[in-house]
């Protein structure tokens, strides 16, 4: 991840809604790196998990799953 090319252009040009899921304690993607990216897409949603590192789907599976379900319901309808 550390050496991959910058893809922020994809976020800026997104014609779709983007869901960000981040952990307050993530050493790989610190909040100070993630927060500016939230403003790049025209429409974005964020779940920022307290006491969670890089693996929110493992560390907070219920919250993460509900966020994904809510996001997809909003994007694709019920």
C-alpha positions, -999 to +999 in steps of 0.1 A: +000+000+000+028+024+009+043+023-026+012+023-048+005+052-071-017+082-060-053+075-070-069+106-055-079+117-090-103+087-091-120+101-059-122+137-074-137+124-106-161+099-090-196+101-105-208+078-077-211+079-039-181+068-019-181+052+015-150+057+036-144+034+067-115+044+089-102+036+123-090+063+147-061+042+156-050+031+121-013+034+117-014+026+080-040+053+071-039+079+099-070+102+102-049+132+091-044+114+058-080+102+055-099+133+065-088+155+035-098+126+011-134+127+024-139+160+006-126+148-028-157+129-041-188+150-049-208+127-026-191+108+003-200+091+035-177+082+063-177+058+093-148+067+116-144+040+143-130+047+177-106+022+193-102+006+159-070+003+137-068-007+101-092-037+101-126-023+110-144-052+094-126-075+120-123-051+149-159-037+147-177-062+124-213-052+134-208-015+129-189-020+097-215-044+083-244-020+092-226+009+075-221-010+043-257-022+043-270+013+050-247+028+023-258+003-004-294+007+005-291+044+000-272+041-032-291+012-048-325+016-032-343-008-009 
